[in-house]
Amino acid sequence: MWLIFLTVILLFAVCSVIYISHFRSELKGNRKLFCHGMTAVLILTGIADLIMNFGEFKGAFTVIGTAAAIEFMLYAYLKEKQSRTLAFMGKAVLTAVVLELTFFQFPSYRLITGNYEHTVLNLASGELENCSYDISTGGITVTGKNEISISYHNLDKKTGTVYINAEFPEGISGKINFFADITEETGYYYRLKAIDSAIISNSPQSQYAMVQLAGKSGDARFRFSGINENGSCIIKGIELNKPVPFDVMPLRMGIIIVLSTFIYACIYSAVMNCEYEKNRKFCHIASLCITFVEVCVVVMFVCSQIPEGGFFDRFRLTQGNQITEELVLAFENGQFSLLAEPSEELLAMENPYDHGSRFYGEIDCLWDHALYEGKYYSYYGIAPLLIFIPYHLITGYFFPEDIAVMLFASVGIMLLSMVYSVIVKKWFSAISTGVYLSGLIMLLTGCGIWCCAGRPMFYEMSIAAGFVCITSVAYFLVTSGIFEKGKMCLSKLFLSSLLTGLSVMCRPTLAVYAICFFLFAIVNARKQGKGNIIKFLCCALIPLCCLGLFQMYYNYARFGSVFEFGIKYSLTINDFTRTEFHLHNMLVGVYNFLFAPPAFIPDYPFVSAPFSFLGLNSFYYKDEGTISGLLFLVLPIFGYLYSGRALKLIPDKKSRISAAASVGLTGIIMPVVITCSAWESGYSARYMTDFSWQVIMGAFMVLFILCTKSENINKKRTFTAVMGICAVYTLIVVGIESFVFSFPAETFPEQADMLDRLLAFYK
C-alpha cells in the first residue's frame, strides 16, 4: 500500500508541475493526454477513498484527487485569462498537498523503515497495580486522578509506536494522562516517562504515541490517570508497532494556501496594488466576505460552548443570571434593588465587604453583587434590559447570555467593518486595495471581542453590549457629516448621542468616549450657522444628557451618589471600600494590556502571553487566560510613531488640530485612561474590547495619511506588502491566543487536541 500511495503522490506532483508550467500556454500532444488522463484517475481515486476503506491512508487520496481537480480548473482558467495570483495559488496548492502528506504526517512514516513487529499485549497477563481486569467490560477501568499501571517484562521488542485502545463514556468529553516507563538495551533502569502523552475522547490520533528508544525495549510500565476526579475511560488494549494512520486536515492546507496567496497578492498582484477608489466593487465584495467569515467565527466560538440541550433550548431558560434574571425581575417589580434579601449574618458583620471574614465565617452571600444599606444591587449596566425585559414579558423565559454575547459581538463586528469602510471611502480612497483589506482584517481580528465570544458569560455580555453601542456611535457619527463641511444629517447625530448614552449604561468605562462625543459636539457647534446651532446642539446633547441624568439618578437612588456606579460595594475578593491606589498596580495593567509581547514556542499552545506582575509586592487580581499586549497583536499600531510626520502633511492648521484631537483623544488618550483605570479591577483579557479597535483605527489613520500623500510608487507597494504580512501575523497570533483562551485544554480537551494536531507535525 505504501508503494501505491507514494506512486500516486509522485503522479500528482508531476501532473501539477506540468499544469503550473503551462498556466500561460496550452498543453498539447502526449503531455495533454497524460495530464488529463492522470487527473481523471486521481479524481476517481479520491472518490473511491470516500467510499472504500483505505486503512491508515484514509483521506490522503481524497486530498490528492481534490487538489488535482483544482489544478486542472486553474489551468483551464489561466490559459484564457492571466493572473499571477492564481498562478501562484496553483503552486501553493501543490506545496500544501505535498507538505500535508509528507511533512505533516511525520508519525505515520515512523515504521516505514526498520523491522518493527506488530505485537498485541494481553491486558489480563500484565502485572496490574491499583486496578484489575474486568471480563464484563473487556478492559481495565481508569477512574479519577488515581493512577493505575500495567507492567510487562522481557518484551525484547524493537518499539516504534504504542497504541492504546481507550473507550470513553458516550457523550462525555474526557482526557486521560498516559505515561510509559521503559527499559532498553542501553540502560538497566526505567527511562521514566519515555512516553508522556494524553488520550482524548473523540480523537483516535491521540491513542497513538511514537517512541524513540536507543535499542530494543525490555520491561515496560504503562501508567494511566484522569486529569480530574471526573475522568474515566476503559483501557481495552495495548499494541506495539501499530502503524499510525494519516491525520489529514483540510483546514491546515486551506490556511497554508489562503495565507500564502494573500501575502503574494499584496506583494505582486496588480489588483491588490490598485487604488481603493479604482477598485471599489472588488473591495466591497472582499470586505463583505471578510466580515462574514469573522462573524461566522464568532458564532462558532459561542455555539461550541452551548450547554447540553442545543441552540434552541437556550431560548426557553427559566433561570438567568444577575442581568438577565435578577435585574429584569427587579425592574418589572418597579424597584432598583434586587429581590433577593441579604442574610442576617451578612448584615450583622462589622465589614461585610471583607472576603476573608465572609469565607472563614461561612457567611452566605450573593457573589459579585453590590451590597448597600441592607439591600442587594447590581453594578452592571442596565441598557441590555431594553432587550431582556420585553423578551421576558412576551415569552416568560429569560434571554440566554451566550446568545446575547453572540448577537452583540456579531452586530458590533459588522458595524466596525462599516465604520472602517466609510472612513476609507471618505478620506483615504487613494490607499491600495491590499492595504484596505489588510487593515480590515487586522481591525476585526484585533478588536478584542474574541475574548467575549470565547467565554460568553454575563461579564462578557456587558462588554459586548458596550461594544455594539460604541461601534454604532462611530458609524452614525462618521456618516452624519460632523467631520466634513456641508450639510449634516441631524438624525444620525441624534442616534449617535442616544447610543453614546446607552454605551455608558452598558459599561461605565465607556464614559470616556461620552466625554469625547461631548467635546466633538461643542467644537463642531461653531461650524453651524446661527439658524442651525440650536438644532445641532439639541440633537447632539439632549439624548446624551437625558440618559446621563437618568444614570445619575439611578446611581443616587442606589448608592447615594450620582457618580457611584456600585463597584465600590461589590462582594468579591477585594474590599473596594478600602482599596488604596499605588502606581505600581496601574503599571501592571498598562504593560499587560498594551506592551506584553507574545512568546513563540514549539509546543502547545505555540503562541502564549506570559503575564508579568512587574515585581509587584501586593495583591493584583488576574483573571484566567491572557492575551498579548495590543501593540504586539497589531503591529501597525507602531505607526503612531509617525504622527508628527503625518500632521505636517495636512495643509492647514485648523485641519491639523482637528485631526490631532480626533485621533489623539479616541485612539491614544482615552484608551490609556481606560487601561490605567483598570488597576482596581485587575486584569481580564475581555477589557481589551473597550479600547482595542479605537487604538488600531487611530494608528491606521496616521499611516493612511502618509500613504495617500506619498507619490513614491515603490514605497506604496512596500507598504501594501508590509500590511499584508502584518495581517497574516495578526491572524495567526490573535487566532491562536484567542482559541487557547476560549478553549482551555483542561475544559475543552478535544478542541485543544485539534489545535495541537494542526500545528505539531512531530507528535
N, C-alpha and C positions, 0 to 999 in steps of 0.2 A: 504493500500500500504506500509506503514511503516513496518508492520509486515512481509510482503513478503520480503522487502529489507533487514531487519535485519536477517531474516532466511537465505537468500542467502549468506550474509556476513559470517554468522556462518558456513554454509556448506563449503564455500570456505576455511575458516580458518582451519576447521577440515581436509579437504582433503589435504591442503598444509602441515599441521603438519605431517600427515601420510606419505606423499611423502618424506618430508625432513628427517623423521626418518628412511626411507628405501632407502636413496641415496646410501648406501653401501651394500644393500641386495635387495632381490626381494619380492615384495608383493605376498601374497598367500591367497587363500580362500576368505572369506567374505570381508576382507579388500580390496583385489584387486578388487573384484566386485563392492564394494561400491565406492571406489575412482575413478575407471574408469567410472562407471556409472554417478556419480555426476559431473565429469569433462565434460562428454559429455553434460549433462543437462546445466551446467554453460556456456559452449561454445555456445550452441543453444540459451540460454537466451541472451547472448551478441550479437549474430547475430540479434535476434528479436529486441533488443534495437536499432540497427542501422536502422531498417525498421519501427518499430512502435513508437508511441508516449507514452513514459513512464512518462510524466509530469515532475514534478520537479526532478525526478530521472534520467532524460535523461543523458546517458553516463556512469552512475555508473555500470550498468550491463555489458556493453561492456568492461569496465576495468576489472571487475571480470572474465569474460569469457576469455579475453586475458591472464590475469595472470594465470588462471587455465591451459591454454594450455602451457604456458611457464614452469610451474611447472611439467607438465606431460612430456614435452620434456627433461627437466633436469633429471627427474627420469629415463627416458628411456636411456639417455646417460650415466648417472653416475652408473647405475647398471652394465654397461660393462667396463667403464673406470673411474678411480678415479681422482677426482680433488677437493682439499679443497676449491679452489677459487670459482668454480662453485657451490659447495655445499653451500657456504656462500651466493652466489648470490641468490639461492633459498630462503634463509631466508630473504635476502634483499627485494626480490620481495613481499613476504608475508607482511613484515613490511611496505613497501612503500604503498601497496594497502590498508592495514588497516588504516594507517595514513591518506591517501588521502580521504578515505570515512568516516572518523570519525573526527579526529583532524582538518584537513584542510577544513572540511565542517561545521565548528562550527556555522556559521549563519543559516544554513539550519535546525539545531536542535533547533533553538530559540523557536519555537512554539510547540515542541513535548510534552511538559508538560504545564499544566495550561489551563484555559478556555479562549481562545482568539477567539473573534468573528470577522469573516471577514466582513469588512464594506467598502462599496464604497461611497466616499463622492461626492456630487453633486457640480461640479465646479460653475454652474450658481447660486446656492443658497448661495455660500460663500460670505463673506464680502471682496470685492476686493479693492485694493489700487494701484494706478498708472497703472491700467490695466482694461480690460473689456473682457467679454466672447464673443467670435466670433462664431456665429452659423455656418458660412460657413466653418470654419476650425474645429469646434467642440472642441475648446480649448482656451487657453489663451496664447498669444504670449509673449515670453521674447526676448527683443531686446537690444543689447549693455550692458553697465555696469549699466544702470538704474535698480534699484531694484523694483520688484513688490512683492506683498504679497496677500495671500488668507487666511482669518481667519474664524474659526468655533468656536462656543460657545456651552458649556454644552454638550460635546461629551459623557462624562460619560462612557468611554470605557477603558477596560484593553488593553493596546497597547504594542505590542512586535516588530512589524515591520511596516515600512511605505514604500509604493511603489508609485513611481512617474512614470506615463506613459508619457514619453517625446519623441517627434518626432523631429529629426534634419533634416535640408535640405539635400536632397540626394546628396551624393558625397562630402560632406563637413565634415571635422573632427572638432568637437566642444566640448566645455566643459562649463557647467553651474554650478555656485555655488548654493548649496541648503542648507538652514538653516531652522530649525524648533524651534520655541519658544513655550513651552508647560507648562501649569499649571497642577498640580497634587494634589492629596488629601492631601499630607503632606505640601503644601505651597500655599499661596494665589497668589503670584506674578509669572510671567512667569519665567520658567527656560530657560534663554536666551541660544540659540544655544544648546538646548538639542540634536539636530542633527546638526552636522557640516560635510557636505559631499559635493560631486560633482557628477553631472550626465554627463556622457561622451558618445559621439556618438559611435555607434557600440559596446557598452558594456552593454548588458542587465543587467548584475550583478550590475552595478553602480546605477541602478534605485531603488535598494532595500537598505534600511538603517535599521539597528537594533536600537532599543531604549530601554533603561533600566530605567523605572520610578519606583518610590517608591510606587505608587498606581495608581488608575485609572486616565486617562487623563481628564482634564476639557476643557479649551479653548486651541486652537492650532492655531498658525500663521505660515504659510509656506511661506518662502521668497526665491526668485529666482533672480539671476542676472548673466550676462555674465562676463567672466574673462577679456574680452576686448570689444572694440567697435564693433567688427565684430561678437560677439557671438549672436547666435539666435537659438531658438527652440520653439516648441509649447507644452505646458503642456496640455495633453489630459485627464488626470485623476489622482486622488489620492485615494489610497486604504490603509486601515489599516489592519494589521494582514494577509497579503497575504503571503503564505509560500515562503521562499527564495529557489529558485531552486539550485540544486547541480552545482557546478562550477568545474567540473573535469578537471584537467590539466595533460595530459600525460607527458608533459615536466618536471613538478615538480617530478613526480615519476621516470622518467628517470634519472634526476640529482641525486636523492637520491640513486638509485640503482647503477649507474655507479661510483659515487664518493666514496660511502662506500665500494664497491667491490674493487676499486683501492687501497684504503688505506689498506684494509685487505690483498690484494695480496702483497703489499710492505712489510707487516709485516710477513706474514706466507708462502706465495707461494714459492715453490722451483724454479719455473720458474723465478720469479722476483728477487730472490736472486742468481740466476745463473749468472756467469760472462758473460759480453757482448761478449767476444771472443768465448765462447762456445755456444752462443745463437744468432748468427748474423742474421739468417734468420727471427726469430721472431722479433728481434729488428728492422730489416729493414722494415718488413711489418707494425709493430706497428707505427714506425716513419712516414711512408707514410700516415697512417690513421690519425695520429695526425696533420700532416701538412695539409692534405686535409681538415680536419674539420676547422682548423684555417683559411685557405683560403676561405672556404665557409662562414665563419662568416664575413670576410672582404667584400665579395661580397654582403652578406645580408645587412650589415651596409650601404653600398653605394647605393645599389638598392632600399632600403626602403626610401631613400631620393631623388630619381629621381623625378623631377617635372612632372606635368601632361603632358601626351603625350607618355610616355612609354620609354623603353630602346632604341629601335631602332631609335626613333626620335632624340635622343641625338647626333646621327652621322650626322644630317642634320642641324646643327646650322649655322645660317647666322650672328650671333654675338658671340663674345667671351669675354675674359677678358684681363687684362693687358698683360698676357703672351701669351695666345692662339690666340689673335687677334692683339693687338696693336704692340707687338714686332714682330710678324710674318709679318705684313704689312710693318713695318719699314725695316726689313732685306730684304724683297722682293723688296722694293723700293731702296735698296742699301745705307741705312743710319742707323746710330746708334740712332739718336734722333727719338722720336715718331712723327707720322704725325700730331697729334693734336697740335694746336698753343695756347700758354697761352694768356689769355685775357689781354687787355691793362691795365685794373685796377690792375690786379695782378702784372704786370711788373712795374707799377708805384709805388707800395708800397715800403716804406723805408725798411721794413723787411718782405718779403713775407712768411717767414717760421714761423711767429708768428700766431699761430692758433687763438688766441683771436682777433687779428686785422682782420683777414680774416672773422671770424664768424660774428662779430658785424658790420663789414663794408660790409657784404653780398657780398664778393668778390668771383666770380666764379673761381673754380679751379678743377683740377682732383685730387681726394683723393688718398693719398698714392703713388703719383708719385714723382719722383725726378725732381726738377727744378734747372737748372744751366745755367747761361748766356743766359737767354731768351728762353730756349728750355726745353721741357719735355723729360725725360728719365725714363727708368725703372731700378730699382736697383736689380731686381730679376734675378736669374741665367738664362743663355741662353741655357744651354745644352739640355733641353727638346725641343728646336726648331728643333733639329735633327729629331724629330718625327712630330712636329706640322707643319713645313713648307712643307715637302713633302705631308702630308695629305691635306693641303690646296691647293697646286698646282695641285694635282691629282683630288680631289673631288670638290673643290670650296667651301667647308664648313670648319668651324673651329672645331678643335678637342675638345670634351667635357671635361671639367676639372674634373668632377666627375669620368668619365670612366678612365681618366688618373691616378687619385689617386688610383682607384681600381686595375689597371694593375700594377702600380709601387709597391703598397703595397703587392699584391699577389705574384709577382715575387720576391720581397725582402724577404718575409717570406719563400718562397721555398729555396732561396739561403742561408738564415740564417740557415735553417734546415740542408742543405747540409754542410755548414761550421762546424756546431756542430758535425755532424756525422763523418766528416773526422778527426776532431781533436780527438774525442774519439777513432776512429779506429787506428789512428797513435800512440797516446801516452798514452791513458788511457783505453785500452781494458780490463783491469782487473777489472774495476768497474762493479757493478751488473747491470742487466737488469733494475731493478726498479730505480736505480739511473740515468741510462741513459735516460729512458723515462720521469722520473720526471723532470730532468734537461731540457729536450727538451720542455716540457710543460711550465715550468717557463720562459724559454728563449723566446719562441714565444709569450707567453701571456704578458710578462713584457717588450717587446722590444719598446713599446711606439707608435707603428704605428697606434694603435686603435684610438688615438685622431685625426689622419689624416683621417682614413677611416670613422670615425663617423661624420666628418664635412668637406666633400670633396670640399673645395673652392680652389682658386688659391694659397692662402697662404700655405695650406697644400700640394698642388701639388708639390711645390718646395722642401719641406722637404721629401715627399715620393720619389721624383726623386733622391734626395741625398741618401736616404736610400737604394734604389735598387743599386745605383752605389757603395756605400761603402761596402755593403754585397758582391757584385760581386768582389770587390778588395780583400776582405778577403778570398773568396773561391779560386780565382786563385792564390793568394799568398801562401796560405797554401798547395795547391796541386802542386805548382811549385817545391817544394823541397828546398826552400830557407832556411828553418829551419832545414834541415837534411843534413847528409853527403852523398855524392854521386852525381850522375848526376842530373842536373837541367833541367826543361822544360822552355826554354827561351821564347817560345811563350806565355806561361801563365804569365811569368814575364812581358812580353810586354803588355799583356792585363791588368794586374794589374796596371801598370804605366799609361796606357791610361785612365782607369776607375777612377783612383785616380784624374787625372786632370779633368775629366768630373764631378766628385763629387763636386769639388770646384766650377766648373762652374754651378752647380745646387744650391749649398748652400755654400757661402763663409765661414761659420762657420766650415765646414769640412776641411778647410785648415790645421787645427791642425793635422789631420790624414795624410795629404800630407807630413807634416814635419816628422811624424813617418815613413812613407814609405821611404822617402829620407834617413833618418838615418839608417834604416834597410838595404837599398841597399848599402850604403857606408861601413857599418860594414861588411856585408857579401861579399863584393867585394874582401876582403883579402883572403877569403877561396878559391877563384878561382885560377886556375893555370895561369901562365903567358900568356898562349895562349888563355885563355878564359876570362880574366878580361875585355878586350876591348868589347867583345860581350856582356858580362854581363852588363857592365855599359851602353852600347848603348840601350839595351832592357829595362833596369830599369829606365834610366833617360831621354832619348830622347823624348818619348811621353809625359811624365810629364812636361818636360821643354818647349816643343813646345806649349802645351796647356797653361802652366803658362805664357809664353811670350805673347801669344795671349790675355789672360785675362788681363795682364798688359797693353798691347796696347789698349784693349777695355776700360779699366779704364781711361787711359790717354786721349784717344780720346773723352771721355765723360766729365771727371771732372778734367783734367789737372794734375792728379797724378796717378802713376802706382799702388799705394796701396789704392786708394779710390774707394770703390765699389758703393757708391752713397747714402747710407742710411743717411749720414750726411745732404743731401739736400732734404730729403723726406718731403712732405707736409702732415703731420699728426698732432696729438695733441701736440707733443713735437717739440720744435725748437732745433734740434740736433746740429746746428752750435754753440750753446751757452751752451750746457749741461755740467755741472760740475760733476766730479766724487766724490762720497762720499762712504766710506767703508760700511756705513750702507745700502746703496742701494744694494751693492753686496751681503751682508749677507742675505738680504731678499730672493734673488733668490736662493742662496745656500741652505738655510733652507728649502724652499718650494719645491725645486726640489729634494732634497736628504733626508731630515730628518723629514719632516712633517708626523706625524702618522695619520692613519685613525681613524675616530670616528664611533663607532658602536651604533646605536640607534634602538628602536623597531618600528619606523615609517618610512614611505617613506622619503628619499631614502635608509634607512637602513645602508648603509656604505657611509660616506661622508668624504670630505677632507677639513676641515676648513683652510682657508688661513690666514696667520699671517703676518702683516707688521712689527712685532718686534718693535712696538713703534716708527716707522719712522715718523718724522715730516717733511715730504716732499712729493712731488708727485712721485708716483711709478705706472706705468701702469700695470694693471692686466686685462688680457683677461677674458671673460666669461668662467666659468667652471674650476674646479680644480681637480687635481689628487694627491693622497697621495705621499709623498716622496718615492723615489725609494727604499731606504733601507727597508721600511716597506711594499713595494709591493712584493719584492722577498727577503724573509728572509735569504737565504743562502749567500747573499752579506756580511753579518757579518762574513763570512768565511775569509775575508781579515785580520781579527784579528789574524789568524793563519799563516800569510805569513812567519814570521820568522821561525816557526817550519817546514813549508813546504820546505823552502830554504835549511835548514840543511839536509834534506833527499836527496837532489840532490848531487850525489857523487863528481863531480869535480867542481872546482872554475869557470872555463870558462862557463860551463853549467848553474851554478847558476847565474852568471852575465847576461847571455843571457836571462834566464827565467825571472829574476827580471826586466830587461829592457823591454822585450816584454809585460809582464803583467802590469808592473808599468806604462809604457808610455800610452798604449792603454786603460787600464782599470781603472786607477786612475788619473794620472796627466792630461791627455788631457780632460777627462770628467769634472774634476774640473775647468780646464781653460775655458771650454765652459760655465759651469754654472756661473762662475764669470764674464765672458764677457757679459752675458745676461742682466746685470744691466741696460744698456742703453735702450734696447728694452722692458724691463719689463718681466712680467711673462705670458707665454702661455703654456698650457699643451702640445701642439704639439712639443715644443722644446725638449722634453724628447726623441723624436725619434733620435736625433742627437747623443746621448751618452748612452742610457739605455742598449742596448744589449751588448755593449763593457764592461760596468761595470759588468754585470751579468756573461758574459763569463770569465772574469778575475777571479772573485770570485770562479766560478766552477773549474777553473784550479787549484787554490790553494787547494780546498777541494779534488779534484780528486787525486792530488799528495799524500795527506795524506792517502786517501783511498787505493790507489794502493800499497803504501809502507807498509801499516799495514798488519800484519799477524794474527791479532786478529779477529776471525770469528764473535764473538758477537758484536764487535764494527762495523764491516761491515754491519751486519744485522740491527743494530740500526741505522746506517747512512742511509740505504735504507728506513727504516720506516720513519725516520725524513724527508727525501727528499720527500717521498710520501705525508706526511701530509702538508709539505710546498707547494707542487704543488697544492693540493686542496685549501689551503688557498689563494694562488695567483690567482687561477681560480675564486674564489668567490669574493675576494676584487677587483681585476682588472676588472673582468666581470661586477660587479655591478657599479663600478665607471665609467667605460668606457661607459656602457649603459646609465647611467644617463647623462654623458657628451654629448653623441651623440644624445640623445632624451630628451631634456629638457621638463618638464611637461607642460610648457606654450605653447610650439610649437608643441609637439607631445603628446597630452593628451592620446591618445589610447595606445601608446607604454608604457607610464608611468603607465597607469592603469594596463596593463598586468603585469609589474614588481611588482606593488603593490599587485595585487591579487596572484601573485606567492608566495610571502613571508608573507603577512599579513593575516594569517588564521583567525584572530579575527574580521575582518571587514565584 
